[in-house]
């Protein structure tokens, strides 16, 4: 079921001006198939696109979720807090005010 859906969404992404949502759906299918590394490839393509910043923030959250699931699978069904913290630091961002009191995006550390 997920294999067929993945193939269908990949066809959609091969069309000119394909919708970013198709990449999200491919990632969803790959996640369900436990193909976490492949799922992350599609999410990273979205992060590199010209998508709106709010959409990219949602994708960053999804990327963190996929990375956590990959780590849980790698560890035989468990994960420790340090791994979660490291994943969140690598994958999420937040907005801070700079010295001129203007918002700028910063990598969470």
N, C-alpha and C positions, 0 to 999 in steps of 0.2 A: 504494500500500500504506500509506504513512505518512499520506496524506490521509484515507483511510478510518478508520484507527485514531484519528487526531485527532478526527474527527467523532464516533466512538463514545465516546471518553473525554469529549468535551464534553457528550454526552447524560448520561453518568454524573454529571458535576458539576452538572447542572441538577436532580438529585434532592435531596430534603431529606436533610440529614446525609450528604452525599457524602464519600467517603473522601479524605483528602489525597493518597493515592497516585495518584488519577486526575489531579490537577493535575501531578504529577511526570511521568506518562506523556504528558500533552498537551505538556508542555515538551520531553520526549524527542523526540516526533514533530516538533515545530516545529524543534528543533535539527537533526534529520536533514534537514529540508527547507530548512535554512539560513535560517530565519526567526528569527534570534537575538533581535531586539527583542521579538517576540511571546512567545518562550520565556521571556524575562526577566520579562514581565508575570505569567505564571503562578507563577514562582518567588517573585516579590515578594508575590503574594497569600498564598502559604504562610508567608512570613516575617511577614506581618501577622496571621496567624491565631493561634489558641490552641494550636497544636501544641506538643508537648514540646520542650524546649530542645535535646536531643540531635538530634532530627529537624531543627530549625532550623539547627543547625550543619552538618549534612549538606547542607541546601539552600543555605546560604551557600557551601559549597565547590562545589556544582554551579553556582551563579550565577557564581562566579569562572571556572569552566571555560567556561561559555557566553560570558562577556565576552571571555575570551582567544580563543576561536574566532572571535568576531565581529571582533576586532581583526586577527587573522591574515587573515581573508577581506577585510577592508577594505584591508590592506596588500599584497594580492596574494600571500599565502602565507608571509609573514614576520612576525616580531614582535621588538621589541627588549626588552632587560631592563628598561628604565625603564617601558615600557608594562605589563609583567607586574607590576612592583612597584606601580605606581599602581592597577592592577586589584585586586590582593591587598589593598592598604590600604583601598580602598573597600568591599570585599565580605566581608572576613573579620573575625572577632572572636576574642578569646581571654580567658581568665579570669586575673585578677590578684588579689592580696591587697591590701586597703586598709589604712589605718593601724591599724584595729582587728583586723587579721589575718583579715578575713572576705572570702570570694571575691566578686568582682563582675565583671561582663562589661564589657570595655573595647573600644572600636573600635581596631583595629590601625592604627597610624600609622607 
